[in-house]
Amino acid sequence: MKLSKLVADRTKEIPSDAKMKNHILLLRAGYMKQIANGIYTLTSLGQKACLNIENIIRKEMNFYDGQEVKFPVVMPKELWDMSGRYSSIGSEMVRFNDRQNRPMLLGMTHEEAAVHLVKNWVNSYNQLPCMIYQIQTKFRDEARSRGGLVRVREFTMKDAYSFHMTQEDLDEYYFKMHKAYEDIYKKIGLKNVISVKSDNGMFGGNMSHEFMYLNADGEDELVLCSNCDYKANQEVAECIYNIKDTCEMLELEDVYTGQAKDIAQVCEYLNVKPTECVKAVVFAIKGEQGSILCFTRGDKEINETKLRKLCGKEVVPYDASNDKEYCVGNIGPLNLKVSNVKIYFDLSLKNRRNLVVGANKPEYHLKNFNIERDLGEVEYYDLSKVKDGDVCPICGKKLKVSNGVEIGNIFQLGTKYTHSMGMFVKTKEGKDINPMMGCYGIGIGRNLACVIEENSDEKGICMPVSVAPYKVHIVPLRNDDKNVNKISTTLYNKLLKNEIETIYDDRDCGAGVKFADADLIGMPIRVVVSPRSLEQNMVEIKLRKSGEVFMVHTNKAYKKIIDLIKENS
């Protein structure tokens, strides 16, 4: 590819809405162009890089007997009615009617289509296990598009679906996929990746893992233990509470707290610590009357994912603006007079004594509240988020909360979809059963974004050989010099003839501009051909990431490039 013909612009300007490094570099280097909020056009640079990632993934899926298919982007409502997800998924799924007024939707995931494909065709134990996969465009009307390709509305994804006769067979294949994902991330140049336990969310099922690229700008919270192998997404993370107060229960006391309503204000007013307070958090139930009231320790936050799982309801923030029952800012469990409310106590409150809690009347709290004495026996639930310094449930050491970007996920779906959609296979004994499913997803663009996060510097992108749209970038200095032009063109043509993807800077501009652009777009191997080096029949070959430079005879330049590609692949 001649750089002068490349349909991709390079710029020094940093977009005002770009915060993550990959977002800035992908736009500045001309890998993509924004067309709408959360929707991007990939240039040939971005598309070739994504295709390289896809081919790495494709080889791994094929190694594990995956059969590549292609599901439609548009699906009919009745397919998703069978699983119940047409009504359970919110506005992130785009729904519309076609010209015959039939309800349709844009696919954001394809479990239903996978079952529809194999149903009736796969009907016997001797056809299982099997796995089908696709690499396909999806659309999700994401409310919070951010980070360039990290969180978008239209995206390309590899999603695979496996079918099994038994839980044991599913388990075995599930961990094969776990290994395949680890290999994929190594091959595309990502080292800072971990696997964490996660919540199945809208996919359903019993077991799931997310593969997270550790990054301070990532929006997923991860709970990690440096002492043992405990790793979990904040949505499902656990900790243990070793604190058991044995102090004497003091007499319950009504105390004036004025306009102090939140935990920080109450703590300052009464000169107590957040861990000595009880926090009240109220939720509404989407589409239903009534509310849910959670009590947790003053330094903790309610984990809405855990709460949804516990109560089986779609909880949303409670609007207290027109509330006439709750004494907002002074809510407590004692003498609470609220109708149609479900109350939950967090584990962080178990065995705690002499706490500060709302008195359910304006300007007052209660001191020395003791659940076991003042309320009697209550049930405790794991409802709060884990925080830095909480105790690891495995080894008892301190936990650390970090940030990450989800770049892949694997789920055990069980029979959620095969049962609801009426798929059966016959066992060896002739009995009809619903086969068990696993699903395995990787976002292509999101992985490219994280590759650039990990492989870049202050000058630009440092593409790994495995992902780079071009392996070699030839930079001739002084195109008007016949010898420079001859050596550069000869080397370029030889590389192309041997299917080594190469970009040739044929522009008539200064060395500084050429070097800056080469550093910005980040091809792994740069070859500089200049009149000065040719005086010694040499060319300069430089590795973009390490900065290592080799002065090589013109007759040996091609072989050196091939060797470097192999060494760095």
Helices and strands as residue ranges (DSSP letters): G 3-5, H 21-28, E 32-36, E 39-42, H 44-63, E 66-68, E 74-76, H 77-83, H 85-88, E 95-97, E 103-106, H 111-118, G 125-127, E 130-139, E 154-164, H 167-187, E 193-197, G 201-203, E 207-214, E 220-224, E 231-233, E 253-256, H 263-270, G 274-276, E 278-285, E 291-297, H 304-311, E 315-317, E 341-346, G 347-349, E 355-358, E 364-369, H 371-374, E 380-381, E 400-414, H 416-420, E 425-426, E 432-433, E 436-443, H 444-454, E 456-457, E 460-461, E 472-476, H 482-497, E 502-504, H 511-521, E 525-529, H 531-534, E 538-543, E 549-553, G 554-556, H 557-567
